[in-house]
């Protein structure tokens, strides 16, 4: 999937119009539409702003990952990353067990 396709998909999921995207990016909605149609490639600064407005990672928009992490999840992961190793181990141990339990409950 291309950058433009991912932008379109994510924007529509969030029910944001191209005009609203343009306004949030301080550009014309038609100019934003060219990014979605892959007619023009945005600068890294504009691509970063698009990711921020859509509340997804830039990695997701450029296709480096297929995981659409929202900003809140990313913030939580970064907060965990800053903790001492022992605290991280405890959090991940607990998280792993909660994930296992959720998977068992969904069977």
PERA-V548939 format. One record per residue. RES is the residue in one small letter. PHI is phi in degrees with one decimal (* if undefined). Layout:
RES_PHI / RES_PHI
This chain:
x_* / x_-83.8 / x_-54.2 / x_-61.7 / x_-65.1 / x_-67.6 / x_-62.0 / x_-60.4 / x_-58.6 / x_-67.0 / x_-61.7 / x_-67.4 / x_-60.5 / x_-90.0 / x_56.7 / x_-112.6 / x_-80.9 / x_-62.8 / x_-62.9 / x_-65.8 / x_-62.7 / x_-57.2 / x_-62.5 / x_-65.0 / x_-95.6 / x_61.6 / x_-134.2 / x_-72.8 / x_-59.0 / x_-65.7 / x_-64.3 / x_-63.3 / x_-57.6 / x_-65.1 / x_-65.2 / x_-65.3 / x_-86.0 / x_58.4 / x_-79.5 / x_-136.7 / x_-97.5 / x_-74.6 / x_-67.3 / x_-60.9 / x_-65.8 / x_-68.7 / x_-61.1 / x_-64.5 / x_-63.3 / x_-60.6 / x_-59.0 / x_-65.0 / x_-64.4 / x_-80.8 / x_59.2 / x_-133.3 / x_-79.5 / x_-64.1 / x_-55.6 / x_-64.6 / x_-63.9 / x_-88.6 / x_87.1 / x_-71.6 / x_-141.7 / x_-98.2 / x_-85.8 / x_-92.2 / x_-83.1 / x_-77.5 / x_-61.1 / x_-65.8 / x_-64.8 / x_-60.0 / x_-62.0 / x_-63.7 / x_-62.8 / x_-64.5 / x_-62.4 / x_-64.4 / x_-58.8 / x_-81.9 / x_-78.8 / x_-60.6 / x_-55.3 / x_-63.7 / x_-65.3 / x_-60.9 / x_-59.0 / x_-64.1 / x_-64.5 / x_-68.4 / x_-61.4 / x_-63.3 / x_-61.2 / x_-58.3 / x_-68.9 / x_-65.7 / x_-65.2 / x_-58.8 / x_-62.6 / x_-64.0 / x_-65.4 / x_-64.2 / x_-69.6 / x_-88.0 / x_-76.2
